[in-house]
Amino acid sequence: MKIAITGGTGFVGRHLTVALLGEGHEAIIVARGIDRRDPSILGSGARFVAASTDDAEALRRAFSGCDAVAHFAGINREIGAQTYERVHVQGTRAVVDAARAAGATKIVYLSFLRARPACGSPYHESKWAAEELVRGSGIDHTILKSGVIYGRGDHLLDHVSRALYTFPVFPLVGLRPTRLRPVYVGDVVRLARSALTDPRLSRRTVAVLGPEELAAGDAIRRIAAAVGREVPVVPAPVWVHRILAWIFERTMTIPLVAAAQVRILSETVVEPLPFADVPPADLAPATMFSVERIRAELPPAGPFGLRDLRVFAR
């Protein structure tokens, strides 16, 4: 198959691209630019097309001859013109139109587990609007509503592990206990690959969750164990994290936490909203969030430094 992957230089998109190439598929990476954290995707054998997801003409050219589109482009913070409305809503509308024009017969869209309308979060609402555009496209589709994803090159393990080296305590988001089911990126990719051809996933919205439910604090402690650090994990009010997110978004190249992530982490992330099906048993994520698995996916050890600040990155 010839498959276009929007956001193909991002975290999950890179993993999907490598997996598809390994199976002998032709991969077209569509992205605004190369993720500076891992430019190795350029040497993977995929063809790279520099295009914004709301550039309809560029997308039509990129999708030409493609059998399917994996729409994995997305943002978790707004920067200038890159707003949730532009990237998630207008971008998905352009992707759907371009896929239809190219004759693609399948769209696989990566959304968030609790994306939903009228919830007061522009991130959640824009991801939901994108889901609805895919459902109404008239093209066979699978929507993957995923929980918190971890793996090599992610935000969770990268930033939490580095925070454990940097700060004397680790503040949890909110005073109420929250829970999550971390899902391994390899399991997400396996579901996405299956969605391209498996009729059981045709025109379905599927929940993508790891096999183990953990308290948020226990998840952090497990990462700390993998890193070999002992740092107190303490709850902090949501408003404190909102202030920190405001500061980090304006000072860090990749914020330690962004406003959308504060909202995500302030909720329990163990069930989909407003709906999603359970995947077939043979495709359900099965990788445990174990110390051994975490350790295998960790970035190089070390704290945050001056290079993580925007003023020095320039």
Backbone bond lengths (Angstrom), bond angles and torsions (degrees), N, CA, C in turn:
res aa  C-N    CA-C-N  psi(-1)  N-CA   C-N-CA  omega(-1)  CA-C   N-CA-C  phi
1 M - - - 1.455 - - 1.529 110.24 -
2 K 1.304 115.08 152.56 1.456 121.73 172.78 1.521 106.82 -106.19
3 I 1.339 116.61 119.29 1.451 121.24 -170.18 1.524 109.61 -128.53
4 A 1.315 115.90 130.21 1.457 121.23 173.96 1.518 108.83 -95.17
5 I 1.331 116.52 136.78 1.464 121.50 179.67 1.515 108.36 -121.17
6 T 1.325 117.64 106.56 1.457 119.36 173.96 1.529 107.62 -75.74
7 G 1.333 115.60 145.51 1.458 117.97 -174.12 1.516 111.82 67.65
8 G 1.318 115.94 27.30 1.462 120.84 -174.08 1.514 114.84 -70.41
9 T 1.347 118.12 -10.86 1.456 120.14 175.53 1.524 111.47 -98.95
10 G 1.341 117.05 -1.65 1.452 120.97 178.17 1.516 111.89 -81.54
11 F 1.319 115.97 -176.36 1.462 121.65 -173.15 1.525 112.73 -56.93
12 V 1.318 118.43 -64.65 1.466 120.25 -176.53 1.527 110.34 -72.57
13 G 1.330 116.62 -36.29 1.462 120.14 179.98 1.514 112.77 -59.08
14 R 1.339 117.66 -39.51 1.475 120.91 178.09 1.519 110.71 -62.62
15 H 1.324 116.02 -46.20 1.458 119.69 -178.97 1.528 111.05 -63.36
16 L 1.318 116.97 -40.43 1.466 120.31 178.71 1.525 110.77 -65.27
17 T 1.322 116.66 -43.35 1.464 120.63 -179.39 1.530 111.15 -58.67
18 V 1.320 116.33 -47.25 1.469 120.67 -179.37 1.524 110.34 -62.31
19 A 1.330 117.33 -40.93 1.466 120.72 -179.75 1.525 111.27 -65.03
20 L 1.323 116.97 -42.26 1.468 120.60 -179.56 1.523 111.14 -66.12
21 L 1.323 116.97 -41.46 1.464 120.19 177.75 1.523 110.78 -63.24
22 G 1.325 115.60 -37.85 1.459 119.83 179.26 1.514 113.17 -64.67
23 E 1.321 116.72 -23.93 1.463 121.01 178.02 1.523 112.64 -92.50
24 G 1.332 116.41 2.76 1.459 120.33 176.28 1.513 114.99 91.58
25 H 1.332 117.63 9.25 1.456 120.35 177.82 1.530 110.15 -80.32
26 E 1.320 115.72 159.45 1.458 121.26 173.39 1.521 107.81 -94.32
27 A 1.332 117.26 125.89 1.457 121.56 -174.89 1.524 110.84 -115.06
28 I 1.334 115.56 133.23 1.453 122.91 175.45 1.523 107.32 -114.17
29 I 1.316 117.48 112.05 1.462 121.36 178.68 1.522 108.65 -86.54
30 V 1.331 115.44 124.69 1.467 121.15 177.54 1.522 107.68 -116.82
31 A 1.338 116.34 117.38 1.455 120.40 -178.03 1.514 109.37 -158.15
32 R 1.331 115.79 158.58 1.468 120.07 178.32 1.520 111.35 -68.49
33 G 1.333 116.56 -31.38 1.456 120.21 -178.85 1.512 110.17 -169.32
34 I 1.291 116.92 -179.48 1.455 122.39 -179.20 1.524 109.52 -88.84
35 D 1.297 116.39 132.60 1.454 121.82 174.95 1.531 107.84 -65.60
36 R 1.331 115.59 118.16 1.469 119.47 -175.37 1.523 112.97 -66.61
37 R 1.330 117.13 -17.24 1.458 118.92 179.01 1.518 112.01 -72.81
38 D 1.339 117.24 -24.24 1.464 119.22 -177.02 1.530 109.72 -154.82
39 P 1.335 117.62 79.81 1.460 120.73 179.74 1.525 113.24 -77.53
40 S 1.330 117.87 1.30 1.461 121.22 -175.06 1.518 112.75 -63.47
41 I 1.332 117.07 -18.37 1.461 119.89 -178.77 1.530 111.06 -60.60
42 L 1.348 117.36 -23.87 1.458 120.57 179.23 1.520 111.91 -64.34
43 G 1.314 117.47 -27.28 1.455 120.57 -179.74 1.509 113.76 -96.07
44 S 1.319 117.01 15.44 1.460 120.73 -174.14 1.523 113.59 -82.99
45 G 1.327 116.15 -16.89 1.457 119.90 -175.39 1.515 113.41 104.94
46 A 1.328 117.04 -5.12 1.460 121.09 176.40 1.524 109.48 -81.32
47 R 1.321 115.65 153.91 1.473 119.93 174.32 1.518 108.71 -89.86
48 F 1.319 116.03 132.43 1.458 120.98 -178.05 1.521 110.40 -101.88
49 V 1.336 115.51 131.99 1.462 121.90 175.95 1.520 107.47 -123.60
50 A 1.326 116.57 118.79 1.464 120.97 178.38 1.522 108.66 -82.63
51 A 1.332 115.97 111.63 1.465 120.51 -178.87 1.513 109.61 -160.00
52 S 1.315 115.64 141.67 1.456 120.76 172.25 1.521 108.48 -78.46
53 T 1.334 116.68 148.60 1.465 119.06 -177.17 1.520 112.92 -71.97
54 D 1.331 118.79 -6.45 1.465 118.48 175.07 1.533 111.67 -105.28
55 D 1.336 116.63 10.25 1.463 121.72 176.22 1.526 107.79 -92.30
56 A 1.334 115.33 91.58 1.461 121.11 -171.25 1.526 112.40 -58.68
57 E 1.327 117.24 -42.98 1.459 119.85 -176.71 1.528 111.37 -67.79
58 A 1.332 117.10 -42.67 1.461 120.64 178.60 1.523 111.03 -63.79
59 L 1.335 116.57 -37.53 1.464 119.92 178.62 1.523 111.12 -66.66
60 R 1.311 116.87 -40.72 1.480 119.22 178.92 1.524 110.69 -60.48
61 R 1.321 116.60 -40.32 1.465 119.63 178.40 1.530 110.44 -67.73
62 A 1.324 116.29 -42.07 1.467 119.99 -178.51 1.522 111.77 -65.18
63 F 1.342 117.23 -36.87 1.462 121.68 -176.06 1.520 113.22 -84.62
64 S 1.322 117.38 -3.50 1.462 120.47 -176.24 1.533 110.86 -55.61
65 G 1.310 116.25 124.82 1.454 121.65 178.69 1.514 114.89 80.60
66 C 1.329 118.34 0.56 1.465 120.82 -178.06 1.529 111.12 -78.50
67 D 1.318 115.22 140.80 1.461 120.86 176.00 1.523 111.59 -82.34
68 A 1.332 116.32 -29.46 1.463 120.40 -175.55 1.519 109.99 -151.30
69 V 1.333 114.63 160.69 1.462 122.09 177.23 1.527 108.30 -128.09
70 A 1.323 116.15 125.89 1.466 121.27 170.69 1.521 106.24 -100.32
71 H 1.328 115.71 107.79 1.465 120.59 -175.17 1.520 108.76 -93.93
72 F 1.343 115.48 95.13 1.462 121.82 -175.39 1.524 112.10 -114.92
73 A 1.325 118.09 6.88 1.458 120.98 179.68 1.525 110.27 -72.78
74 G 1.318 116.32 137.53 1.457 120.25 178.09 1.519 110.20 -174.67
75 I 1.329 115.97 165.76 1.459 121.76 178.56 1.521 108.83 -132.55
76 N 1.337 115.98 155.02 1.469 118.98 174.64 1.523 111.79 -116.91
77 R 1.332 116.24 9.37 1.466 120.98 169.84 1.523 107.54 -154.59
78 E 1.317 115.83 152.67 1.458 121.68 -179.65 1.526 109.47 -93.91
79 I 1.330 115.76 132.18 1.461 121.95 178.09 1.523 108.00 -131.30
80 G 1.332 116.83 110.13 1.453 120.25 179.25 1.524 111.89 58.03
81 A 1.343 115.46 -124.90 1.461 120.61 -178.21 1.525 112.79 -75.29
82 Q 1.323 117.02 -12.75 1.472 120.58 179.83 1.529 109.04 -82.30
83 T 1.321 115.64 78.93 1.459 122.15 -179.25 1.520 109.92 -97.40
84 Y 1.328 116.24 164.07 1.463 120.39 176.52 1.524 110.54 -59.85
85 E 1.315 116.82 -40.14 1.461 120.60 179.77 1.521 110.47 -62.06
86 R 1.322 116.61 -44.53 1.461 119.46 -177.16 1.524 111.91 -71.05
87 V 1.336 117.31 -47.03 1.466 120.64 -174.28 1.526 111.52 -76.65
88 H 1.337 117.27 -50.61 1.463 120.02 -173.29 1.530 112.91 -81.22
89 V 1.329 117.27 -41.76 1.469 119.59 -173.84 1.534 110.81 -91.68
90 Q 1.332 116.61 -61.96 1.463 118.47 179.65 1.521 111.00 -62.68
91 G 1.331 116.57 -38.23 1.452 120.00 179.20 1.514 112.67 -63.22
92 T 1.329 116.89 -43.39 1.473 119.57 179.78 1.519 110.72 -68.19
93 R 1.328 116.94 -36.76 1.468 119.22 177.17 1.528 109.87 -60.99
94 A 1.332 116.70 -43.16 1.469 120.25 179.11 1.521 111.54 -66.98
95 V 1.342 117.53 -38.21 1.465 121.21 178.54 1.534 110.05 -63.72
96 V 1.323 116.49 -44.61 1.466 120.08 179.53 1.520 110.67 -62.25
97 D 1.327 117.16 -45.81 1.471 120.70 -179.76 1.526 110.98 -62.67
98 A 1.337 116.79 -42.09 1.461 120.48 -179.11 1.529 110.95 -68.71
99 A 1.321 117.38 -38.29 1.464 120.69 178.00 1.518 110.55 -63.29
100 R 1.322 115.41 -42.48 1.468 119.88 178.58 1.534 110.46 -63.26
101 A 1.340 116.39 -44.92 1.470 120.60 -179.41 1.522 111.59 -64.04
102 A 1.348 116.61 -33.01 1.463 120.70 -178.60 1.525 112.37 -81.44
103 G 1.325 116.60 -9.34 1.464 119.56 -178.74 1.512 113.92 81.01
104 A 1.330 117.53 17.65 1.468 120.19 176.77 1.526 109.55 -64.28
105 T 1.300 116.28 141.16 1.468 120.23 -175.33 1.525 113.10 -103.83
106 K 1.348 117.44 0.34 1.469 119.24 -178.10 1.531 109.92 -151.29
107 I 1.339 115.36 138.89 1.457 122.36 170.56 1.530 107.82 -124.69
108 V 1.326 116.35 128.25 1.468 121.73 172.26 1.521 106.29 -112.49
109 Y 1.319 116.14 119.89 1.466 120.22 -176.50 1.513 110.70 -114.29
110 L 1.336 116.09 130.94 1.454 121.70 177.75 1.524 109.36 -95.89
111 S 1.332 115.97 112.56 1.457 121.96 179.61 1.518 109.23 -114.28
112 F 1.329 116.20 -169.59 1.456 121.45 179.03 1.520 110.03 -110.50
113 L 1.317 115.96 145.41 1.460 123.06 -173.27 1.521 113.51 -51.34
114 R 1.323 117.36 -40.73 1.453 120.68 -173.72 1.529 112.65 -111.05
115 A 1.321 116.84 21.31 1.465 120.71 172.62 1.526 108.52 -61.39
116 R 1.324 115.98 130.24 1.463 120.19 -174.26 1.528 109.30 -162.32
117 P 1.325 117.39 162.14 1.464 119.87 -179.19 1.526 111.94 -83.17
118 A 1.328 114.80 159.56 1.464 123.10 169.13 1.525 113.33 49.56
119 C 1.337 116.54 46.28 1.471 119.71 -179.91 1.521 112.38 -112.69
120 G 1.338 117.01 -0.24 1.454 120.20 177.33 1.513 114.88 87.34
121 S 1.326 118.27 1.78 1.464 121.84 179.09 1.527 109.09 -115.55
122 P 1.339 118.52 114.25 1.468 120.02 179.30 1.526 113.27 -56.58
123 Y 1.329 117.04 -33.52 1.464 120.21 178.43 1.525 110.20 -63.81
124 H 1.321 117.66 -54.56 1.462 121.98 -178.33 1.528 110.98 -60.51
125 E 1.318 116.20 -44.47 1.472 120.25 -176.09 1.521 111.49 -67.43
126 S 1.335 117.56 -37.44 1.466 119.73 -179.82 1.526 111.32 -71.60
127 K 1.334 117.64 -35.72 1.468 119.91 176.05 1.528 110.29 -66.27
128 W 1.330 116.77 -37.76 1.467 119.77 176.48 1.527 110.97 -64.40
129 A 1.332 116.47 -43.79 1.467 119.64 178.80 1.525 110.32 -59.81
130 A 1.337 116.93 -37.75 1.466 120.46 177.53 1.522 110.44 -65.69
131 E 1.325 117.67 -41.28 1.472 120.70 176.52 1.532 110.34 -56.33
132 E 1.319 115.99 -45.35 1.464 120.16 -177.78 1.526 111.57 -64.85
133 L 1.321 117.04 -35.70 1.469 119.78 176.31 1.525 110.87 -63.80
134 V 1.334 116.53 -40.79 1.470 119.81 179.01 1.528 109.87 -67.41
135 R 1.331 117.54 -43.59 1.471 120.03 179.41 1.525 111.62 -61.12
136 G 1.330 116.38 -35.38 1.457 119.74 -178.24 1.510 114.66 -91.39
137 S 1.335 117.57 11.79 1.463 121.17 -173.78 1.518 113.99 -73.86
138 G 1.341 116.71 -22.59 1.459 119.57 -173.34 1.512 113.07 82.15
139 I 1.346 116.69 -2.21 1.460 122.37 178.95 1.528 108.34 -102.40
140 D 1.319 117.30 144.21 1.450 120.13 174.73 1.529 108.57 -56.28
141 H 1.311 116.89 138.07 1.459 119.95 -172.42 1.518 111.32 -150.93
142 T 1.312 115.29 161.30 1.461 123.62 168.56 1.515 106.85 -138.05
143 I 1.319 116.03 128.74 1.460 121.50 177.16 1.521 107.98 -107.12
144 L 1.314 116.07 122.31 1.459 122.12 179.71 1.522 108.60 -99.93
145 K 1.324 117.04 107.00 1.472 121.27 177.01 1.530 107.10 -91.39
146 S 1.323 114.50 98.21 1.457 119.65 -171.69 1.518 112.10 -99.29
147 G 1.335 114.55 146.89 1.449 120.74 171.93 1.515 110.20 -81.89
148 V 1.321 117.69 -152.77 1.465 122.93 -178.17 1.526 109.16 -71.66
149 I 1.336 116.31 120.86 1.462 122.14 -176.41 1.527 109.45 -100.98
150 Y 1.337 116.03 137.61 1.462 119.79 177.30 1.523 109.89 -130.22
151 G 1.318 115.60 158.99 1.466 121.96 179.24 1.513 109.49 155.76
152 R 1.319 116.11 179.61 1.465 121.11 -177.22 1.538 110.18 -59.76
153 G 1.333 115.73 123.40 1.457 120.88 178.15 1.517 114.19 90.15
154 D 1.336 117.55 11.19 1.464 120.45 -177.42 1.521 111.33 -83.56
155 H 1.332 115.47 -177.40 1.459 121.30 174.94 1.521 110.75 -91.19
156 L 1.337 117.65 -39.26 1.460 121.61 -175.20 1.526 112.09 -59.07
157 L 1.324 117.45 -62.20 1.455 120.48 -176.41 1.527 111.82 -68.24
158 D 1.319 116.59 -38.23 1.462 120.36 -179.00 1.523 110.64 -61.12
159 H 1.335 116.90 -55.07 1.456 119.84 -172.88 1.528 112.50 -77.07
160 V 1.333 117.59 -37.00 1.458 118.77 178.66 1.520 110.30 -65.59
161 S 1.337 117.41 -45.37 1.466 119.19 -178.76 1.515 111.17 -62.93
162 R 1.321 117.71 -41.16 1.462 120.27 179.81 1.527 111.66 -69.92
163 A 1.347 116.00 -34.37 1.463 119.44 176.01 1.524 110.56 -64.19
164 L 1.328 117.11 -35.56 1.459 120.83 179.68 1.522 111.66 -65.93
165 Y 1.344 117.21 -27.14 1.458 121.37 176.22 1.529 111.77 -83.69
166 T 1.348 116.84 -16.89 1.465 120.67 -170.51 1.522 113.93 -100.95
167 F 1.344 117.06 -39.75 1.458 120.92 -170.18 1.531 111.36 -113.38
168 P 1.341 116.84 150.95 1.474 119.99 -178.26 1.522 113.56 -75.53
169 V 1.342 118.00 -19.70 1.461 122.32 176.32 1.518 108.05 -136.80
170 F 1.344 115.98 159.95 1.463 120.29 175.74 1.528 107.92 -117.65
171 P 1.358 118.09 114.57 1.460 120.72 -177.91 1.534 112.10 -86.52
172 L 1.322 115.99 124.94 1.465 120.65 173.54 1.517 109.88 -78.28
173 V 1.325 116.18 153.10 1.460 121.03 179.97 1.529 109.70 -81.01
174 G 1.324 116.13 112.50 1.461 121.01 175.00 1.515 113.55 93.49
175 L 1.331 114.51 154.81 1.458 121.31 179.56 1.519 111.94 -88.45
176 R 1.335 116.91 -17.58 1.462 120.32 177.80 1.529 109.26 -86.06
177 P 1.315 118.01 139.80 1.477 119.92 175.85 1.525 110.86 -62.82
178 T 1.318 117.01 131.79 1.457 121.89 175.22 1.524 109.28 -120.64
179 R 1.316 115.23 160.33 1.465 120.85 -176.36 1.526 109.45 -131.06
180 L 1.310 115.91 157.55 1.450 121.26 178.57 1.521 110.23 -150.74
181 R 1.323 115.00 164.17 1.468 121.97 177.41 1.527 107.89 -127.44
182 P 1.332 117.45 83.38 1.469 120.21 -176.61 1.523 110.96 -57.57
183 V 1.329 115.34 137.10 1.463 119.70 -178.57 1.528 109.14 -118.70
184 Y 1.321 115.70 132.40 1.460 122.26 -177.18 1.525 110.34 -72.21
185 V 1.338 116.30 137.86 1.459 120.78 -176.41 1.528 111.98 -58.73
186 G 1.333 117.35 -33.41 1.467 119.63 177.99 1.513 112.41 -62.73
187 D 1.334 117.09 -34.32 1.463 120.81 177.68 1.527 110.85 -72.19
188 V 1.334 116.83 -36.95 1.464 120.49 176.52 1.519 109.99 -63.11
189 V 1.328 115.84 -44.50 1.464 121.02 -179.95 1.530 110.71 -63.19
190 R 1.328 116.99 -40.72 1.472 120.06 179.54 1.534 110.84 -61.36
191 L 1.325 116.91 -40.06 1.457 120.13 177.13 1.529 110.77 -67.14
192 A 1.320 116.60 -41.69 1.462 120.18 -179.80 1.525 110.91 -63.23
193 R 1.333 116.71 -43.21 1.468 120.14 178.08 1.520 110.68 -62.11
194 S 1.320 117.00 -42.26 1.457 120.49 179.74 1.519 111.27 -65.56
195 A 1.337 116.05 -35.85 1.461 120.14 -178.26 1.526 112.25 -62.07
196 L 1.330 116.99 -24.37 1.460 120.49 -179.32 1.525 112.41 -67.23
197 T 1.338 116.73 -26.57 1.465 119.00 -173.05 1.528 114.62 -133.41
198 D 1.329 118.23 -19.77 1.465 120.89 -172.87 1.528 110.59 -80.80
199 P 1.337 118.60 116.64 1.468 120.53 -178.06 1.524 113.19 -63.47
200 R 1.329 117.88 -19.57 1.465 120.02 179.18 1.529 111.94 -66.05
201 L 1.331 116.91 -20.91 1.453 121.09 -179.18 1.521 112.38 -103.02
202 S 1.309 116.54 7.19 1.460 121.42 -178.01 1.522 111.48 -67.69
203 R 1.340 115.12 128.56 1.470 123.18 177.26 1.527 112.08 53.72
204 R 1.323 115.52 40.64 1.456 120.57 179.28 1.524 111.30 -124.26
205 T 1.306 114.93 150.67 1.463 122.97 171.64 1.515 106.28 -104.97
206 V 1.331 116.47 121.01 1.459 121.55 -168.93 1.525 110.46 -119.84
207 A 1.326 116.39 132.95 1.467 121.41 174.87 1.520 109.49 -78.78
208 V 1.318 116.07 135.03 1.466 121.67 -178.35 1.526 107.63 -121.29
209 L 1.329 115.47 102.76 1.460 121.75 -174.80 1.522 109.97 -135.87
210 G 1.327 115.95 147.63 1.449 120.19 176.50 1.516 111.54 -69.70
211 P 1.337 117.54 165.31 1.466 121.55 -174.41 1.521 114.17 -76.78
212 E 1.343 117.51 -10.55 1.462 120.38 -172.63 1.523 110.72 -122.94
213 E 1.343 115.94 129.52 1.455 121.00 176.04 1.523 109.67 -96.02
214 L 1.331 115.55 129.27 1.461 121.64 -176.60 1.520 110.70 -129.92
215 A 1.333 116.24 149.21 1.453 119.85 165.23 1.525 107.93 -66.17
216 A 1.332 117.08 144.57 1.461 120.36 -177.90 1.527 111.00 -55.91
217 G 1.319 116.47 -40.74 1.469 119.77 178.94 1.511 112.49 -62.89
218 D 1.325 117.05 -38.32 1.464 120.41 179.13 1.527 110.83 -67.63
219 A 1.341 116.77 -35.37 1.464 119.61 176.95 1.523 110.42 -62.97
220 I 1.339 117.01 -42.95 1.465 120.40 178.26 1.518 110.68 -64.34
221 R 1.326 116.90 -41.91 1.480 120.21 179.88 1.523 110.73 -64.37
222 R 1.314 117.19 -33.09 1.460 119.38 178.42 1.532 110.85 -68.39
223 I 1.329 115.76 -38.90 1.469 119.05 175.45 1.524 109.81 -64.55
224 A 1.333 116.24 -41.16 1.469 120.30 178.57 1.523 111.20 -60.46
225 A 1.335 116.29 -39.44 1.466 120.03 177.96 1.523 110.95 -63.99
226 A 1.343 116.41 -39.24 1.460 119.96 178.75 1.523 111.31 -67.03
227 V 1.332 115.88 -35.05 1.461 120.82 179.91 1.531 110.99 -77.20
228 G 1.335 115.86 -27.53 1.454 119.90 -176.48 1.505 112.68 87.14
229 R 1.329 116.43 31.04 1.459 121.76 -179.97 1.527 109.89 -118.65
230 E 1.303 116.83 145.45 1.457 122.08 173.76 1.521 108.30 -115.57
231 V 1.327 115.81 102.55 1.462 122.64 -177.14 1.513 108.40 -127.10
232 P 1.315 119.79 130.52 1.462 120.84 176.94 1.525 111.41 -59.20
233 V 1.327 116.01 135.25 1.464 122.35 177.57 1.521 106.89 -108.62
234 V 1.338 116.57 114.84 1.464 120.57 -173.09 1.523 110.14 -127.43
235 P 1.334 118.76 143.69 1.465 121.15 176.61 1.520 111.14 -73.54
236 A 1.318 116.36 146.00 1.465 122.31 176.84 1.525 108.44 -137.80
237 P 1.323 118.17 145.35 1.467 120.84 -177.62 1.528 112.10 -56.66
238 V 1.324 115.19 149.54 1.465 120.27 179.86 1.519 110.91 -58.71
239 W 1.342 116.87 -37.72 1.468 119.32 -177.49 1.528 111.61 -62.37
240 V 1.326 117.10 -31.75 1.465 120.11 176.67 1.526 109.99 -63.64
241 H 1.319 116.49 -43.52 1.464 120.72 -179.90 1.524 111.64 -68.62
242 R 1.325 116.53 -32.25 1.471 118.59 176.58 1.522 110.76 -64.67
243 I 1.314 116.80 -39.67 1.469 120.20 176.59 1.527 110.04 -64.97
244 L 1.333 116.20 -45.58 1.461 119.93 178.87 1.529 111.07 -60.75
245 A 1.337 116.67 -41.53 1.461 120.23 179.08 1.522 110.59 -61.96
246 W 1.323 116.90 -41.93 1.469 120.99 178.79 1.530 109.90 -58.91
247 I 1.325 116.01 -42.96 1.464 120.74 -179.78 1.531 110.82 -69.30
248 F 1.338 116.62 -48.06 1.464 120.37 -176.42 1.530 111.65 -63.30
249 E 1.331 116.98 -38.82 1.465 119.70 -179.16 1.526 111.59 -63.11
250 R 1.303 116.71 -27.70 1.458 121.07 -177.03 1.523 113.44 -95.57
251 T 1.316 117.35 -11.10 1.463 119.14 -175.43 1.526 114.40 -120.54
252 M 1.338 118.24 -23.30 1.453 120.80 -175.14 1.522 111.42 -106.62
253 T 1.317 116.86 146.11 1.463 120.54 176.48 1.525 110.55 -62.93
254 I 1.322 116.68 -44.78 1.463 122.61 172.56 1.524 105.91 -125.28
255 P 1.323 118.80 105.83 1.471 121.30 -172.32 1.524 112.35 -57.54
256 L 1.323 115.11 140.88 1.462 120.01 173.23 1.514 109.87 -54.92
257 V 1.324 116.68 -40.89 1.456 121.75 172.56 1.524 107.02 -149.36
258 A 1.344 117.02 139.93 1.456 122.87 177.82 1.522 109.41 -108.36
259 A 1.328 115.81 164.31 1.464 120.19 -176.47 1.524 111.95 -56.95
260 A 1.335 116.85 -41.33 1.472 119.27 179.72 1.513 111.18 -64.42
261 Q 1.338 116.11 -35.77 1.459 119.32 179.73 1.525 111.74 -70.70
262 V 1.327 117.21 -32.41 1.462 119.89 174.99 1.521 109.48 -60.70
263 R 1.341 116.40 -44.73 1.462 119.71 178.50 1.533 110.64 -62.95
264 I 1.317 116.72 -43.32 1.460 121.06 180.00 1.526 110.88 -60.60
265 L 1.335 116.51 -47.05 1.456 121.02 -174.89 1.524 113.13 -78.52
266 S 1.328 117.25 -13.37 1.460 119.74 177.27 1.521 111.89 -80.82
267 E 1.340 116.01 -11.47 1.460 121.81 178.35 1.530 109.39 -106.54
268 T 1.297 116.12 156.26 1.457 120.40 170.96 1.528 108.49 -75.04
269 V 1.330 117.17 126.75 1.469 122.04 -173.05 1.526 109.04 -110.55
270 V 1.331 115.65 67.51 1.461 119.45 -178.28 1.530 113.04 -129.32
271 E 1.322 118.10 -4.70 1.456 120.16 178.68 1.519 109.65 -146.00
272 P 1.333 117.03 147.11 1.457 120.08 -175.60 1.523 111.89 -77.37
273 L 1.321 115.66 152.23 1.449 123.09 170.60 1.515 107.23 -133.40
274 P 1.338 118.64 144.00 1.461 125.05 -10.64 1.529 113.70 -79.83
275 F 1.352 117.32 -12.33 1.466 119.51 178.75 1.517 109.59 -164.73
276 A 1.316 116.07 159.04 1.469 123.90 170.42 1.513 107.52 -176.51
277 D 1.335 115.30 149.38 1.461 121.07 178.79 1.527 110.33 -85.79
278 V 1.309 115.74 155.00 1.463 121.64 170.93 1.532 107.71 -77.04
279 P 1.325 119.32 136.68 1.471 119.82 179.48 1.519 111.23 -68.88
280 P 1.323 117.54 158.61 1.466 119.70 174.01 1.524 110.78 -53.47
281 A 1.325 116.54 146.63 1.467 121.34 -173.30 1.526 112.50 -55.70
282 D 1.336 118.37 -36.95 1.462 120.29 -177.23 1.529 112.95 -75.69
283 L 1.340 116.62 -11.06 1.459 120.72 178.63 1.523 112.60 -109.21
284 A 1.317 117.28 -5.53 1.462 121.23 -177.11 1.525 110.85 -65.00
285 P 1.339 118.09 137.38 1.468 120.61 177.06 1.527 111.26 -55.34
286 A 1.326 116.53 135.31 1.461 120.71 -175.63 1.530 113.15 -129.49
287 T 1.330 118.14 -3.37 1.461 120.70 -177.15 1.523 110.13 -77.49
288 M 1.313 116.63 122.74 1.454 121.65 -178.88 1.537 110.80 -75.68
289 F 1.314 114.48 149.02 1.461 121.31 176.86 1.532 107.61 -83.74
290 S 1.301 115.23 67.28 1.460 121.64 -173.88 1.523 110.63 -92.67
291 V 1.323 116.29 160.75 1.463 121.38 176.55 1.526 109.88 -58.55
292 E 1.327 116.99 -40.10 1.469 120.70 -179.36 1.533 111.02 -65.09
293 R 1.332 116.61 -44.43 1.467 120.08 179.51 1.522 110.51 -65.00
294 I 1.327 116.08 -44.32 1.464 120.57 178.58 1.519 110.34 -58.60
295 R 1.331 116.04 -47.66 1.472 120.59 -177.31 1.532 110.98 -59.71
296 A 1.313 117.12 -36.71 1.466 121.09 -179.63 1.528 112.43 -68.73
297 E 1.327 117.10 -21.36 1.465 120.86 -175.37 1.525 112.99 -104.64
298 L 1.329 118.19 -1.61 1.463 121.34 -175.00 1.530 112.12 -67.95
299 P 1.333 116.56 148.64 1.466 120.28 172.12 1.526 109.44 -76.39
300 P 1.326 118.63 175.05 1.466 120.67 174.94 1.526 110.36 -55.17
301 A 1.323 116.49 140.04 1.461 121.08 -176.36 1.520 111.12 -67.08
302 G 1.340 115.11 142.54 1.454 119.10 175.83 1.507 112.50 155.15
303 P 1.340 117.13 161.31 1.460 122.09 -178.52 1.529 111.83 -86.49
304 F 1.327 115.23 176.15 1.455 120.26 169.13 1.522 108.62 -69.87
305 G 1.341 115.41 150.70 1.463 119.97 -179.13 1.516 111.28 -140.71
306 L 1.318 116.09 -172.21 1.459 121.21 -177.07 1.523 112.21 -61.72
307 R 1.330 117.12 -30.69 1.467 119.24 -178.76 1.519 112.77 -67.93
308 D 1.327 116.56 -15.35 1.458 120.02 177.00 1.526 112.06 -81.50
309 L 1.330 117.25 -7.24 1.458 121.68 179.04 1.523 109.53 -93.06
310 R 1.320 115.98 139.32 1.462 120.78 -175.65 1.517 111.97 -61.17
311 V 1.323 117.23 -36.69 1.459 120.05 -176.97 1.521 111.70 -63.84
312 F 1.323 117.98 -32.54 1.460 121.13 179.12 1.524 111.54 -89.34
313 A 1.336 117.42 -25.30 1.466 120.43 179.77 1.512 111.36 -66.09
314 R 1.310 115.98 -27.29 1.474 118.82 179.90 1.526 111.32 -69.15
